[in-house]
Amino acid sequence: MEYVSSLHWQQDIPVWKETDVLVVGVRESRRIIGEFVLKGADMKQSVRHDDDVFLSGNRFETHVGSRVIYENVANGEPYGIPYRVFLPQKVENLLVAGRSVSGDQECISAIRVMPPCFAMGHASGIAAAMTITDGVKPADVNTDKLREILKNENCVL
């Protein structure tokens, strides 16, 4: 791994004076185990879910040494990303979006890029607001209502 050993802000933050900082831009990192684990194999078959919060069609990529192998969805149809991938199994009152959602490695290869990340942030942000306005925990958000709000905001479902 590459490290950055001297950044100007390290000098200003006492706890970091003696540390190394990982370089930003890591392709893949930790993922949660959520209420639902999204599988790349299902995405490739354009599987949809009752609680999908957006549709995507990004291709999948596998890195083999210095080669990158790209693969598209089998039938050309978009696949669904369900709300449950944002919900960690053992932590209440938390929504996780971006490349840390609950999915296998193949799944994350397709949704870790900017357009799906924007859509995940959009959906999880509205869901977070709903927890306050509706007085519920993230796991109890009404996904039909969430989907309706997303549709009204031009989310592709």
C-alpha positions in Angstrom: 0.0 0.0 0.0 1.1 3.5 -0.6 1.3 5.9 2.3 1.6 9.6 2.6 4.0 10.4 5.4 4.0 14.2 5.5 1.0 16.3 4.8 0.8 19.9 5.9 -2.3 19.3 8.1 -0.5 16.5 10.0 1.6 19.1 11.8 -1.5 20.8 13.1 -3.2 17.8 14.5 -1.3 16.3 17.5 -2.6 12.7 17.2 -1.4 12.5 13.6 2.2 13.9 14.1 3.6 10.4 14.3 1.3 8.6 11.9 1.1 7.6 8.3 -2.1 8.2 6.3 -3.4 5.9 3.6 -3.8 7.5 0.2 -7.3 8.4 -0.7 -8.7 6.6 -3.8 -8.7 3.0 -2.7 -10.9 1.1 -5.1 -12.4 -1.2 -2.6 -12.5 -1.4 1.2 -14.8 -2.7 4.0 -18.5 -3.4 3.4 -21.3 -3.9 5.9 -23.3 -7.0 6.2 -26.8 -5.6 5.8 -30.4 -6.8 6.0 -29.8 -7.8 2.4 -26.6 -8.7 0.6 -26.8 -7.7 -3.0 -25.1 -10.2 -5.3 -23.5 -9.3 -8.6 -24.8 -12.5 -10.2 -28.4 -11.3 -9.5 -27.6 -7.8 -10.8 -26.3 -9.3 -14.1 -29.8 -10.9 -14.5 -31.5 -7.5 -13.9 -33.2 -8.7 -10.7 -35.6 -6.1 -9.2 -36.7 -5.9 -5.6 -39.9 -4.5 -3.9 -37.8 -1.9 -2.1 -35.5 -0.8 -4.9 -34.5 2.9 -4.4 -32.9 3.3 -7.9 -32.0 1.4 -11.0 -28.5 1.2 -12.5 -26.9 -0.3 -15.5 -23.2 0.2 -14.8 -20.9 -2.6 -16.0 -19.0 -4.9 -13.8 -15.2 -5.0 -13.7 -12.7 -7.6 -12.5 -9.1 -6.7 -12.0 -6.7 -9.5 -12.9 -3.1 -8.3 -12.4 -2.8 -5.3 -14.7 -5.8 -6.3 -16.9 -9.3 -5.2 -16.3 -12.2 -7.4 -17.6 -15.5 -5.6 -18.2 -18.9 -7.3 -18.3 -22.3 -5.8 -19.0 -25.7 -6.9 -17.8 -26.8 -10.0 -19.7 -30.0 -8.6 -21.1 -29.2 -4.9 -21.3 -31.9 -4.1 -18.7 -31.0 -2.1 -15.5 -30.8 -3.8 -12.2 -32.3 -2.6 -8.9 -30.6 -1.5 -5.7 -32.8 -2.3 -2.7 -33.0 0.0 0.4 -32.0 -3.0 2.7 -28.4 -2.8 1.5 -28.1 0.5 3.4 -29.1 -1.2 6.8 -26.4 -2.8 8.9 -27.6 -6.0 10.5 -26.4 -5.3 14.0 -26.5 -1.5 14.3 -29.7 0.6 14.7 -30.1 4.2 13.6 -27.5 4.0 10.9 -27.7 4.1 7.1 -24.6 3.3 5.0 -24.3 4.5 1.4 -21.6 4.3 -1.2 -19.0 1.5 -1.7 -19.6 0.3 1.9 -23.1 -1.0 1.3 -24.0 -4.6 1.7 -23.0 -6.4 -1.4 -20.5 -8.9 -2.7 -17.3 -7.9 -4.5 -18.8 -8.2 -7.9 -21.8 -6.0 -6.9 -19.5 -3.3 -5.5 -17.5 -3.3 -8.7 -20.5 -1.9 -10.5 -22.0 0.5 -7.9 -18.9 2.1 -6.4 -18.7 4.7 -9.2 -20.2 8.2 -9.0 -23.7 7.9 -10.6 -24.8 5.0 -8.3 -23.1 6.7 -5.3 -25.1 9.9 -6.0 -28.3 7.8 -6.1 -27.4 6.1 -2.9 -26.8 9.4 -1.2 -30.1 10.7 -2.5 -32.1 7.7 -1.3 -30.4 7.4 2.1 -30.6 11.2 2.7 -34.4 11.1 2.1 -34.7 8.0 4.3 -32.7 9.7 7.1 -35.1 12.7 6.9 -38.1 10.3 7.0 -36.8 8.8 10.2 -37.2 12.2 11.8 -40.4 13.3 10.2 -42.1 9.9 10.7 -40.5 9.2 14.0 -39.1 5.7 13.0 -35.8 3.9 12.9 -34.1 3.4 9.5 -35.2 -0.2 9.4 -38.8 0.9 9.8 -38.9 3.5 7.0 -41.9 3.0 4.7 -40.1 2.1 1.5 -43.3 2.6 -0.6 -43.4 6.2 0.6 -39.6 6.6 0.1 -39.9 5.3 -3.5 -42.8 7.7 -4.2 -40.7 10.6 -3.0 -37.8 9.5 -5.1 -40.0 9.2 -8.2 -41.3 12.7 -7.6 -37.7 13.9 -7.5 -37.0 12.2 -10.9 -35.2 9.1 -9.6 -35.2 6.3 -12.1 -37.2 3.4 -10.7 
